[in-house]
């Protein structure tokens, strides 16, 4: 077992990294939503141009 101070440092770093992971997940989800929105707009535009 590492000393208590080292354990606390590890926990703090893991918490920091988990927060970063949460931010990245949110950005990925937002990017996917934007991608779907753009794809839908592109399809609508293509259908309108063809019709």
C-alpha distance matrix in Angstrom:
0.0 3.8 6.5 8.5 11.2 9.4 8.4 12.1 13.4 12.1 13.6 16.7 17.2 16.9 19.4 21.6 21.8 22.5 25.3 26.6 26.7 28.7 31.1 31.6 32.3 34.8 36.5 36.8 38.3 40.7 41.6 42.4 44.5 46.4 46.9 48.4 50.6 51.9 52.5 54.5 56.5 57.3 58.5 60.7 62.1 62.9 64.5 66.6 67.7 68.7 70.6
3.8 0.0 3.8 6.5 8.1 6.0 6.2 9.7 10.4 9.8 12.0 14.5 14.8 15.4 17.8 19.6 20.0 21.3 23.7 24.9 25.5 27.5 29.6 30.2 31.3 33.7 35.1 35.7 37.4 39.6 40.4 41.5 43.6 45.2 45.9 47.6 49.6 50.8 51.6 53.7 55.5 56.2 57.7 59.8 61.1 62.0 63.8 65.7 66.7 67.9 69.8
6.5 3.8 0.0 3.8 5.5 5.3 6.3 8.8 10.0 10.7 12.5 14.4 15.5 16.6 18.4 20.1 21.2 22.5 24.5 25.9 26.9 28.7 30.5 31.6 32.8 34.9 36.4 37.3 38.9 40.8 41.9 43.2 45.1 46.6 47.5 49.3 51.1 52.3 53.4 55.4 57.0 57.9 59.5 61.5 62.7 63.8 65.6 67.3 68.4 69.8 71.6
8.5 6.5 3.8 0.0 3.8 5.4 5.0 6.2 8.6 9.8 10.5 12.3 14.2 15.2 16.4 18.3 19.9 20.8 22.5 24.4 25.5 26.8 28.7 30.2 31.3 33.0 34.8 35.9 37.3 39.1 40.4 41.7 43.4 45.0 46.2 47.8 49.4 50.8 52.1 53.8 55.4 56.6 58.2 59.9 61.2 62.5 64.2 65.8 67.1 68.5 70.2
11.2 8.1 5.5 3.8 0.0 3.8 5.4 5.1 6.2 8.7 9.9 10.6 12.4 14.3 15.3 16.5 18.5 19.9 21.2 22.7 24.4 25.8 27.3 28.8 30.3 31.9 33.3 34.7 36.3 37.8 39.1 40.7 42.3 43.7 44.9 46.8 48.2 49.5 50.9 52.8 54.2 55.3 57.1 58.8 59.9 61.2 63.1 64.6 65.7 67.3 69.1
9.4 6.0 5.3 5.4 3.8 0.0 3.8 5.4 4.9 6.1 8.6 9.8 10.5 12.2 14.1 15.2 16.4 18.2 19.9 21.1 22.4 24.3 25.8 26.9 28.4 30.3 31.6 32.7 34.5 36.2 37.2 38.7 40.6 41.9 42.9 44.8 46.5 47.6 48.9 50.9 52.4 53.3 55.0 56.9 58.0 59.2 61.1 62.7 63.7 65.2 67.1
8.4 6.2 6.3 5.0 5.4 3.8 0.0 3.8 5.4 5.1 6.2 8.6 9.9 10.5 12.2 14.2 15.3 16.3 18.3 19.9 20.8 22.4 24.4 25.6 26.7 28.6 30.3 31.2 32.7 34.6 35.9 37.1 38.9 40.5 41.5 43.1 44.9 46.2 47.4 49.2 50.9 51.9 53.5 55.3 56.6 57.8 59.5 61.2 62.4 63.8 65.5
12.1 9.7 8.8 6.2 5.1 5.4 3.8 0.0 3.8 5.4 5.1 6.1 8.6 9.8 10.4 12.2 14.2 15.2 16.5 18.4 19.8 21.0 22.7 24.3 25.6 27.1 28.8 30.1 31.5 33.1 34.6 36.0 37.6 39.1 40.4 42.1 43.5 45.0 46.4 48.1 49.5 50.8 52.5 54.1 55.3 56.7 58.5 60.0 61.2 62.8 64.4
13.4 10.4 10.0 8.6 6.2 4.9 5.4 3.8 0.0 3.8 5.5 5.1 6.2 8.6 9.9 10.5 12.3 14.2 15.4 16.6 18.4 20.0 21.3 22.6 24.4 26.0 27.2 28.6 30.4 31.8 33.0 34.6 36.4 37.6 38.8 40.8 42.2 43.4 44.8 46.8 48.1 49.1 51.0 52.7 53.8 55.1 57.0 58.5 59.5 61.2 63.0
12.1 9.8 10.7 9.8 8.7 6.1 5.1 5.4 3.8 0.0 3.8 5.4 5.1 6.1 8.5 9.8 10.5 12.1 14.2 15.3 16.3 18.3 20.0 20.9 22.3 24.4 25.7 26.6 28.4 30.2 31.2 32.6 34.5 36.0 36.9 38.7 40.5 41.6 42.8 44.8 46.4 47.3 49.0 50.9 52.0 53.2 55.0 56.7 57.8 59.2 61.0
13.6 12.0 12.5 10.5 9.9 8.6 6.2 5.1 5.5 3.8 0.0 3.8 5.5 5.1 6.0 8.5 9.8 10.4 12.2 14.2 15.1 16.4 18.4 19.8 20.8 22.6 24.4 25.4 26.8 28.6 30.0 31.3 32.9 34.6 35.7 37.3 38.9 40.4 41.6 43.4 45.0 46.2 47.7 49.4 50.8 52.1 53.7 55.3 56.6 58.1 59.7
16.7 14.5 14.4 12.3 10.6 9.8 8.6 6.1 5.1 5.4 3.8 0.0 3.8 5.5 5.1 6.2 8.7 9.9 10.6 12.4 14.3 15.4 16.7 18.5 20.0 21.3 22.9 24.4 25.9 27.3 28.7 30.4 31.8 33.2 34.6 36.4 37.7 39.1 40.6 42.4 43.7 45.0 46.8 48.3 49.5 51.0 52.8 54.1 55.4 57.0 58.7
17.2 14.8 15.5 14.2 12.4 10.5 9.9 8.6 6.2 5.1 5.5 3.8 0.0 3.8 5.4 5.0 6.2 8.6 9.9 10.6 12.3 14.3 15.4 16.5 18.3 20.1 21.2 22.4 24.4 25.8 26.8 28.5 30.3 31.5 32.6 34.6 36.2 37.2 38.7 40.7 42.0 43.0 44.8 46.6 47.6 48.9 50.9 52.4 53.4 55.0 56.8
16.9 15.4 16.6 15.2 14.3 12.2 10.5 9.8 8.6 6.1 5.1 5.5 3.8 0.0 3.8 5.4 5.0 6.1 8.6 9.7 10.3 12.3 14.2 15.1 16.3 18.4 19.9 20.7 22.4 24.3 25.4 26.6 28.5 30.1 31.0 32.7 34.5 35.8 36.9 38.8 40.4 41.4 43.1 44.9 46.1 47.3 49.1 50.7 51.9 53.3 55.1
19.4 17.8 18.4 16.4 15.3 14.1 12.2 10.4 9.9 8.5 6.0 5.1 5.4 3.8 0.0 3.8 5.4 5.1 6.2 8.6 9.8 10.6 12.5 14.3 15.2 16.7 18.5 19.9 21.1 22.7 24.3 25.7 27.1 28.7 30.1 31.7 33.1 34.7 36.1 37.7 39.2 40.5 42.1 43.7 45.0 46.5 48.1 49.6 50.9 52.5 54.0
21.6 19.6 20.1 18.3 16.5 15.2 14.2 12.2 10.5 9.8 8.5 6.2 5.0 5.4 3.8 0.0 3.8 5.5 5.2 6.3 8.8 10.0 10.8 12.5 14.4 15.6 16.8 18.5 20.2 21.4 22.7 24.5 26.0 27.2 28.6 30.6 31.8 33.0 34.7 36.5 37.7 38.9 40.8 42.4 43.4 44.9 46.8 48.1 49.3 51.0 52.7
21.8 20.0 21.2 19.9 18.5 16.4 15.3 14.2 12.3 10.5 9.8 8.7 6.2 5.0 5.4 3.8 0.0 3.8 5.4 5.0 6.2 8.7 9.8 10.4 12.2 14.3 15.2 16.3 18.3 19.9 20.8 22.4 24.3 25.5 26.5 28.5 30.1 31.2 32.5 34.5 35.9 36.9 38.7 40.5 41.6 42.8 44.7 46.3 47.3 48.9 50.7
22.5 21.3 22.5 20.8 19.9 18.2 16.3 15.2 14.2 12.1 10.4 9.9 8.6 6.1 5.1 5.5 3.8 0.0 3.8 5.3 4.9 6.2 8.7 9.8 10.4 12.4 14.3 15.1 16.4 18.4 19.8 20.9 22.6 24.3 25.4 26.9 28.6 30.1 31.3 33.0 34.6 35.8 37.4 39.1 40.4 41.7 43.4 45.0 46.3 47.7 49.3
25.3 23.7 24.5 22.5 21.2 19.9 18.3 16.5 15.4 14.2 12.2 10.6 9.9 8.6 6.2 5.2 5.4 3.8 0.0 3.8 5.4 5.1 6.3 8.7 9.9 10.7 12.5 14.3 15.4 16.7 18.4 20.1 21.3 22.7 24.3 26.0 27.2 28.7 30.3 31.8 33.2 34.6 36.4 37.8 39.0 40.6 42.3 43.6 45.0 46.7 48.2
26.6 24.9 25.9 24.4 22.7 21.1 19.9 18.4 16.6 15.3 14.2 12.4 10.6 9.7 8.6 6.3 5.0 5.3 3.8 0.0 3.8 5.4 5.1 6.2 8.6 9.9 10.6 12.3 14.2 15.3 16.4 18.3 20.0 21.0 22.3 24.4 25.7 26.7 28.4 30.3 31.5 32.6 34.5 36.2 37.1 38.6 40.5 41.9 43.0 44.7 46.4
26.7 25.5 26.9 25.5 24.4 22.4 20.8 19.8 18.4 16.3 15.1 14.3 12.3 10.3 9.8 8.8 6.2 4.9 5.4 3.8 0.0 3.8 5.4 5.0 6.1 8.6 9.8 10.4 12.2 14.1 15.1 16.3 18.3 19.8 20.7 22.5 24.2 25.4 26.6 28.5 30.1 31.1 32.7 34.6 35.8 37.0 38.8 40.4 41.6 43.0 44.8
28.7 27.5 28.7 26.8 25.8 24.3 22.4 21.0 20.0 18.3 16.4 15.4 14.3 12.3 10.6 10.0 8.7 6.2 5.1 5.4 3.8 0.0 3.8 5.4 5.1 6.3 8.7 9.9 10.6 12.4 14.2 15.3 16.6 18.4 19.8 21.2 22.6 24.3 25.7 27.1 28.7 30.2 31.7 33.2 34.6 36.1 37.6 39.1 40.6 42.1 43.5
31.1 29.6 30.5 28.7 27.3 25.8 24.4 22.7 21.3 20.0 18.4 16.7 15.4 14.2 12.5 10.8 9.8 8.7 6.3 5.1 5.4 3.8 0.0 3.8 5.5 5.2 6.3 8.7 9.9 10.6 12.3 14.3 15.4 16.5 18.2 20.1 21.1 22.5 24.3 25.9 27.0 28.4 30.3 31.7 32.8 34.5 36.2 37.4 38.8 40.5 42.1
31.6 30.2 31.6 30.2 28.8 26.9 25.6 24.3 22.6 20.9 19.8 18.5 16.5 15.1 14.3 12.5 10.4 9.8 8.7 6.2 5.0 5.4 3.8 0.0 3.8 5.4 5.0 6.1 8.5 9.8 10.3 12.2 14.1 15.1 16.2 18.3 19.8 20.7 22.2 24.2 25.5 26.5 28.4 30.1 31.1 32.5 34.4 35.9 36.9 38.5 40.3
32.3 31.3 32.8 31.3 30.3 28.4 26.7 25.6 24.4 22.3 20.8 20.0 18.3 16.3 15.2 14.4 12.2 10.4 9.9 8.6 6.1 5.1 5.5 3.8 0.0 3.8 5.5 5.1 6.1 8.6 9.7 10.5 12.3 14.2 15.1 16.5 18.3 19.8 20.9 22.6 24.3 25.5 27.0 28.7 30.1 31.4 33.0 34.6 36.0 37.3 38.9
34.8 33.7 34.9 33.0 31.9 30.3 28.6 27.1 26.0 24.4 22.6 21.3 20.1 18.4 16.7 15.6 14.3 12.4 10.7 9.9 8.6 6.3 5.2 5.4 3.8 0.0 3.8 5.4 5.1 6.1 8.5 9.9 10.6 12.3 14.1 15.4 16.5 18.3 19.9 21.2 22.6 24.2 25.8 27.1 28.5 30.2 31.7 33.0 34.5 36.2 37.5
36.5 35.1 36.4 34.8 33.3 31.6 30.3 28.8 27.2 25.7 24.4 22.9 21.2 19.9 18.5 16.8 15.2 14.3 12.5 10.6 9.8 8.7 6.3 5.0 5.5 3.8 0.0 3.8 5.4 5.0 6.0 8.6 9.8 10.4 12.1 14.2 15.2 16.2 18.1 19.9 20.9 22.2 24.2 25.6 26.6 28.2 30.1 31.3 32.5 34.3 36.0
36.8 35.7 37.3 35.9 34.7 32.7 31.2 30.1 28.6 26.6 25.4 24.4 22.4 20.7 19.9 18.5 16.3 15.1 14.3 12.3 10.4 9.9 8.7 6.1 5.1 5.4 3.8 0.0 3.8 5.4 5.0 6.1 8.6 9.8 10.3 12.3 14.1 15.1 16.3 18.3 19.8 20.7 22.4 24.3 25.4 26.6 28.5 30.1 31.2 32.6 34.4
38.3 37.4 38.9 37.3 36.3 34.5 32.7 31.5 30.4 28.4 26.8 25.9 24.4 22.4 21.1 20.2 18.3 16.4 15.4 14.2 12.2 10.6 9.9 8.5 6.1 5.1 5.4 3.8 0.0 3.8 5.4 5.1 6.2 8.6 9.8 10.6 12.3 14.2 15.3 16.6 18.4 19.9 21.2 22.7 24.3 25.7 27.1 28.7 30.2 31.6 33.0
40.7 39.6 40.8 39.1 37.8 36.2 34.6 33.1 31.8 30.2 28.6 27.3 25.8 24.3 22.7 21.4 19.9 18.4 16.7 15.3 14.1 12.4 10.6 9.8 8.6 6.1 5.0 5.4 3.8 0.0 3.8 5.5 5.1 6.2 8.5 9.9 10.5 12.2 14.2 15.4 16.5 18.2 20.0 21.2 22.4 24.3 25.8 26.9 28.5 30.2 31.6
41.6 40.4 41.9 40.4 39.1 37.2 35.9 34.6 33.0 31.2 30.0 28.7 26.8 25.4 24.3 22.7 20.8 19.8 18.4 16.4 15.1 14.2 12.3 10.3 9.7 8.5 6.0 5.0 5.4 3.8 0.0 3.8 5.4 5.1 6.0 8.6 9.8 10.4 12.1 14.2 15.2 16.2 18.3 19.9 20.8 22.3 24.2 25.5 26.6 28.3 30.1
42.4 41.5 43.2 41.7 40.7 38.7 37.1 36.0 34.6 32.6 31.3 30.4 28.5 26.6 25.7 24.5 22.4 20.9 20.1 18.3 16.3 15.3 14.3 12.2 10.5 9.9 8.6 6.1 5.1 5.5 3.8 0.0 3.8 5.4 4.9 6.2 8.6 9.8 10.4 12.3 14.2 15.1 16.5 18.4 19.8 20.9 22.5 24.2 25.6 26.8 28.5
44.5 43.6 45.1 43.4 42.3 40.6 38.9 37.6 36.4 34.5 32.9 31.8 30.3 28.5 27.1 26.0 24.3 22.6 21.3 20.0 18.3 16.6 15.4 14.1 12.3 10.6 9.8 8.6 6.2 5.1 5.4 3.8 0.0 3.8 5.4 5.2 6.2 8.7 9.9 10.6 12.4 14.2 15.5 16.6 18.4 20.0 21.2 22.6 24.4 25.8 27.1
46.4 45.2 46.6 45.0 43.7 41.9 40.5 39.1 37.6 36.0 34.6 33.2 31.5 30.1 28.7 27.2 25.5 24.3 22.7 21.0 19.8 18.4 16.5 15.1 14.2 12.3 10.4 9.8 8.6 6.2 5.1 5.4 3.8 0.0 3.8 5.4 5.0 6.1 8.5 9.8 10.5 12.2 14.2 15.3 16.3 18.2 19.9 21.0 22.4 24.2 25.7
46.9 45.9 47.5 46.2 44.9 42.9 41.5 40.4 38.8 36.9 35.7 34.6 32.6 31.0 30.1 28.6 26.5 25.4 24.3 22.3 20.7 19.8 18.2 16.2 15.1 14.1 12.1 10.3 9.8 8.5 6.0 4.9 5.4 3.8 0.0 3.8 5.4 5.1 6.1 8.6 9.9 10.4 12.3 14.2 15.2 16.3 18.3 19.9 20.9 22.4 24.2
48.4 47.6 49.3 47.8 46.8 44.8 43.1 42.1 40.8 38.7 37.3 36.4 34.6 32.7 31.7 30.6 28.5 26.9 26.0 24.4 22.5 21.2 20.1 18.3 16.5 15.4 14.2 12.3 10.6 9.9 8.6 6.2 5.2 5.4 3.8 0.0 3.8 5.5 5.1 6.1 8.6 9.8 10.6 12.3 14.1 15.3 16.5 18.3 19.9 21.0 22.4
50.6 49.6 51.1 49.4 48.2 46.5 44.9 43.5 42.2 40.5 38.9 37.7 36.2 34.5 33.1 31.8 30.1 28.6 27.2 25.7 24.2 22.6 21.1 19.8 18.3 16.5 15.2 14.1 12.3 10.5 9.8 8.6 6.2 5.0 5.4 3.8 0.0 3.8 5.5 5.2 6.3 8.6 10.0 10.7 12.3 14.3 15.5 16.5 18.4 20.1 21.1
51.9 50.8 52.3 50.8 49.5 47.6 46.2 45.0 43.4 41.6 40.4 39.1 37.2 35.8 34.7 33.0 31.2 30.1 28.7 26.7 25.4 24.3 22.5 20.7 19.8 18.3 16.2 15.1 14.2 12.2 10.4 9.8 8.7 6.1 5.1 5.5 3.8 0.0 3.8 5.4 5.0 6.1 8.6 9.8 10.4 12.2 14.2 15.2 16.3 18.2 19.9
52.5 51.6 53.4 52.1 50.9 48.9 47.4 46.4 44.8 42.8 41.6 40.6 38.7 36.9 36.1 34.7 32.5 31.3 30.3 28.4 26.6 25.7 24.3 22.2 20.9 19.9 18.1 16.3 15.3 14.2 12.1 10.4 9.9 8.5 6.1 5.1 5.5 3.8 0.0 3.8 5.4 5.0 6.2 8.6 9.8 10.5 12.3 14.1 15.2 16.4 18.2
54.5 53.7 55.4 53.8 52.8 50.9 49.2 48.1 46.8 44.8 43.4 42.4 40.7 38.8 37.7 36.5 34.5 33.0 31.8 30.3 28.5 27.1 25.9 24.2 22.6 21.2 19.9 18.3 16.6 15.4 14.2 12.3 10.6 9.8 8.6 6.1 5.2 5.4 3.8 0.0 3.8 5.4 5.2 6.2 8.6 9.9 10.6 12.2 14.2 15.4 16.4
56.5 55.5 57.0 55.4 54.2 52.4 50.9 49.5 48.1 46.4 45.0 43.7 42.0 40.4 39.2 37.7 35.9 34.6 33.2 31.5 30.1 28.7 27.0 25.5 24.3 22.6 20.9 19.8 18.4 16.5 15.2 14.2 12.4 10.5 9.9 8.6 6.3 5.0 5.4 3.8 0.0 3.8 5.5 5.1 6.1 8.6 9.9 10.5 12.2 14.2 15.3
57.3 56.2 57.9 56.6 55.3 53.3 51.9 50.8 49.1 47.3 46.2 45.0 43.0 41.4 40.5 38.9 36.9 35.8 34.6 32.6 31.1 30.2 28.4 26.5 25.5 24.2 22.2 20.7 19.9 18.2 16.2 15.1 14.2 12.2 10.4 9.8 8.6 6.1 5.0 5.4 3.8 0.0 3.8 5.4 5.1 6.1 8.6 9.8 10.5 12.2 14.2
58.5 57.7 59.5 58.2 57.1 55.0 53.5 52.5 51.0 49.0 47.7 46.8 44.8 43.1 42.1 40.8 38.7 37.4 36.4 34.5 32.7 31.7 30.3 28.4 27.0 25.8 24.2 22.4 21.2 20.0 18.3 16.5 15.5 14.2 12.3 10.6 10.0 8.6 6.2 5.2 5.5 3.8 0.0 3.8 5.4 5.0 6.1 8.5 9.8 10.5 12.1
60.7 59.8 61.5 59.9 58.8 56.9 55.3 54.1 52.7 50.9 49.4 48.3 46.6 44.9 43.7 42.4 40.5 39.1 37.8 36.2 34.6 33.2 31.7 30.1 28.7 27.1 25.6 24.3 22.7 21.2 19.9 18.4 16.6 15.3 14.2 12.3 10.7 9.8 8.6 6.2 5.1 5.4 3.8 0.0 3.8 5.5 5.1 6.1 8.6 9.9 10.5
62.1 61.1 62.7 61.2 59.9 58.0 56.6 55.3 53.8 52.0 50.8 49.5 47.6 46.1 45.0 43.4 41.6 40.4 39.0 37.1 35.8 34.6 32.8 31.1 30.1 28.5 26.6 25.4 24.3 22.4 20.8 19.8 18.4 16.3 15.2 14.1 12.3 10.4 9.8 8.6 6.1 5.1 5.4 3.8 0.0 3.8 5.5 5.1 6.1 8.6 9.9
62.9 62.0 63.8 62.5 61.2 59.2 57.8 56.7 55.1 53.2 52.1 51.0 48.9 47.3 46.5 44.9 42.8 41.7 40.6 38.6 37.0 36.1 34.5 32.5 31.4 30.2 28.2 26.6 25.7 24.3 22.3 20.9 20.0 18.2 16.3 15.3 14.3 12.2 10.5 9.9 8.6 6.1 5.0 5.5 3.8 0.0 3.8 5.4 5.1 6.1 8.5
64.5 63.8 65.6 64.2 63.1 61.1 59.5 58.5 57.0 55.0 53.7 52.8 50.9 49.1 48.1 46.8 44.7 43.4 42.3 40.5 38.8 37.6 36.2 34.4 33.0 31.7 30.1 28.5 27.1 25.8 24.2 22.5 21.2 19.9 18.3 16.5 15.5 14.2 12.3 10.6 9.9 8.6 6.1 5.1 5.5 3.8 0.0 3.8 5.5 5.1 6.0
66.6 65.7 67.3 65.8 64.6 62.7 61.2 60.0 58.5 56.7 55.3 54.1 52.4 50.7 49.6 48.1 46.3 45.0 43.6 41.9 40.4 39.1 37.4 35.9 34.6 33.0 31.3 30.1 28.7 26.9 25.5 24.2 22.6 21.0 19.9 18.3 16.5 15.2 14.1 12.2 10.5 9.8 8.5 6.1 5.1 5.4 3.8 0.0 3.8 5.5 5.2
67.7 66.7 68.4 67.1 65.7 63.7 62.4 61.2 59.5 57.8 56.6 55.4 53.4 51.9 50.9 49.3 47.3 46.3 45.0 43.0 41.6 40.6 38.8 36.9 36.0 34.5 32.5 31.2 30.2 28.5 26.6 25.6 24.4 22.4 20.9 19.9 18.4 16.3 15.2 14.2 12.2 10.5 9.8 8.6 6.1 5.1 5.5 3.8 0.0 3.8 5.6
68.7 67.9 69.8 68.5 67.3 65.2 63.8 62.8 61.2 59.2 58.1 57.0 55.0 53.3 52.5 51.0 48.9 47.7 46.7 44.7 43.0 42.1 40.5 38.5 37.3 36.2 34.3 32.6 31.6 30.2 28.3 26.8 25.8 24.2 22.4 21.0 20.1 18.2 16.4 15.4 14.2 12.2 10.5 9.9 8.6 6.1 5.1 5.5 3.8 0.0 3.8
70.6 69.8 71.6 70.2 69.1 67.1 65.5 64.4 63.0 61.0 59.7 58.7 56.8 55.1 54.0 52.7 50.7 49.3 48.2 46.4 44.8 43.5 42.1 40.3 38.9 37.5 36.0 34.4 33.0 31.6 30.1 28.5 27.1 25.7 24.2 22.4 21.1 19.9 18.2 16.4 15.3 14.2 12.1 10.5 9.9 8.5 6.0 5.2 5.6 3.8 0.0
